[in-house]
Amino acid sequence: MAQPTSYRERLTVAWWLWLPAAAIAGLLAAEVRLGAPGLATWIPYLVLLPLATVGLWWLGRIRVEVSNGELRVDDAHIPLRYVGEVTALSAADKRDLLGPYADPEAFVIQRPWITGAVRIDVADDADPTPYWLISTRHPERLAAALSSR
């Protein structure tokens, strides 16, 4: 029997990032348009603006989910029985774990527009990954969902 989902989040791109992306795509299309005569002037807009939209959608496609006895982050998953200590991180703690205290063998899903994160220690001796570092908008809720297994 399937267990209910205790946490689900999609790491979408912040709404305010869509405005500069559309502006940059529009300016680039206008620059390219200056060199094209006739009906070809609209082709850069028809290509670059949808391309910017698809690019931002692709950046925000990652899903974080705790359900059916496992944690899923994009295509990666780990059974909850192998989840060790779970720590909700502040922006400064996240920055430290991505910088001077980073472990090159850690599994990291980081989104710069999301300030919070969770560190999940891996309690599997056969797994060389020491911990997962996952960006999340709700670090306490994700930590609680992982700790209440």
C-alpha positions as CSV (number, residue, x, y, z in Angstrom):
1,M,0.0,0.0,0.0
2,A,1.4,3.4,-1.0
3,Q,2.1,5.8,1.8
4,P,0.9,9.4,1.5
5,T,3.3,12.1,0.4
6,S,4.6,13.9,3.4
7,Y,6.5,16.6,1.4
8,R,6.5,17.8,-2.1
9,E,8.1,20.9,-3.7
10,R,9.1,22.1,-7.1
11,L,12.2,24.3,-7.3
12,T,10.8,26.8,-9.7
13,V,12.6,29.9,-10.9
14,A,11.6,33.0,-8.9
15,W,9.0,35.1,-10.7
16,W,11.3,38.2,-10.7
17,L,13.9,36.3,-12.8
18,W,11.4,36.0,-15.7
19,L,11.4,39.8,-16.2
20,P,15.2,40.2,-16.8
21,A,15.3,37.0,-18.9
22,A,12.5,38.3,-21.2
23,A,14.2,41.7,-21.4
24,I,17.6,40.2,-22.3
25,A,15.9,38.0,-24.9
26,G,14.0,41.0,-26.3
27,L,17.1,43.1,-26.5
28,L,19.1,40.4,-28.2
29,A,16.3,39.8,-30.7
30,A,16.2,43.6,-31.4
31,E,19.9,43.6,-32.0
32,V,19.7,40.7,-34.4
33,R,16.7,42.3,-36.1
34,L,18.7,45.4,-37.0
35,G,20.6,43.3,-39.6
36,A,17.6,41.5,-41.1
37,P,15.4,43.0,-43.8
38,G,11.7,42.5,-44.4
39,L,9.7,39.7,-42.7
40,A,12.9,38.2,-41.3
41,T,12.8,41.0,-38.7
42,W,10.4,39.0,-36.5
43,I,12.3,35.7,-36.6
44,P,14.6,36.6,-33.7
45,Y,11.6,37.4,-31.5
46,L,9.9,34.1,-32.5
47,V,13.0,32.1,-31.6
48,L,14.6,33.9,-28.7
49,L,11.6,34.7,-26.5
50,P,10.2,31.1,-26.5
51,L,13.8,29.9,-26.0
52,A,14.1,32.0,-22.9
53,T,10.8,30.7,-21.6
54,V,11.8,27.1,-22.1
55,G,15.1,27.7,-20.5
56,L,13.6,29.2,-17.4
57,W,11.1,26.4,-17.2
58,W,13.9,23.8,-17.6
59,L,15.9,25.4,-14.7
60,G,12.8,25.1,-12.5
61,R,11.9,21.5,-13.3
62,I,13.5,19.9,-10.2
63,R,11.1,18.2,-7.8
64,V,11.8,17.3,-4.2
65,E,9.5,14.7,-2.7
66,V,9.3,12.5,0.4
67,S,6.8,9.6,-0.2
68,N,6.6,5.9,-0.3
69,G,9.5,5.5,2.1
70,E,12.0,7.4,0.1
71,L,13.4,10.8,-0.8
72,R,13.3,11.7,-4.5
73,V,15.2,14.7,-5.9
74,D,14.9,14.9,-9.6
75,D,16.0,11.5,-10.8
76,A,17.9,10.6,-7.7
77,H,16.3,8.7,-4.8
78,I,17.4,7.3,-1.4
79,P,15.3,5.1,0.9
80,L,14.5,6.8,4.2
81,R,16.2,3.9,6.1
82,Y,19.5,5.3,4.8
83,V,18.8,8.9,5.8
84,G,21.0,9.8,8.8
85,E,21.0,13.2,10.5
86,V,19.0,15.9,8.8
87,T,19.9,19.6,9.3
88,A,17.9,22.6,8.0
89,L,20.4,25.2,6.8
90,S,20.3,29.0,6.7
91,A,21.7,30.9,3.7
92,A,25.1,31.3,5.4
93,D,25.3,27.6,6.3
94,K,24.4,26.7,2.7
95,R,27.1,29.0,1.3
96,D,29.7,27.4,3.6
97,L,28.7,23.9,2.5
98,L,29.0,25.0,-1.1
99,G,32.3,26.7,-0.6
100,P,35.1,26.1,2.0
101,Y,33.4,23.1,3.7
102,A,32.3,21.4,0.6
103,D,32.9,17.7,0.1
104,P,33.5,16.8,-3.5
105,E,31.7,13.5,-3.1
106,A,28.5,15.1,-1.8
107,F,25.3,15.0,-3.9
108,V,24.2,18.6,-4.5
109,I,21.1,20.1,-6.0
110,Q,21.6,23.8,-5.6
111,R,19.5,26.6,-7.0
112,P,21.0,30.1,-6.4
113,W,17.5,31.8,-6.2
114,I,16.5,29.6,-3.3
115,T,18.2,30.7,0.0
116,G,17.4,27.7,2.2
117,A,18.7,24.2,2.1
118,V,18.8,20.9,3.9
119,R,21.8,18.7,4.6
120,I,21.0,15.0,4.7
121,D,23.7,12.6,6.0
122,V,23.8,9.3,4.2
123,A,23.8,6.3,6.7
124,D,24.8,3.6,4.2
125,D,28.3,2.3,4.5
126,A,28.2,1.0,0.9
127,D,27.4,4.5,-0.5
128,P,30.5,6.8,-1.0
129,T,28.2,9.9,-0.9
130,P,28.7,11.4,2.6
131,Y,25.6,13.7,2.4
132,W,23.0,15.3,0.2
133,L,22.7,19.1,0.0
134,I,19.3,20.0,-1.4
135,S,18.0,23.6,-2.0
136,T,14.5,24.1,-0.6
137,R,12.2,27.0,0.2
138,H,11.0,25.2,3.3
139,P,14.1,23.7,5.1
140,E,12.3,23.0,8.4
141,R,9.3,21.3,6.7
142,L,11.6,19.1,4.6
143,A,13.7,18.2,7.6
144,A,10.6,17.4,9.6
145,A,9.3,15.2,6.8
146,L,12.6,13.3,6.7
147,S,12.9,13.0,10.5
148,S,9.4,11.7,11.0
149,R,9.9,8.5,9.0
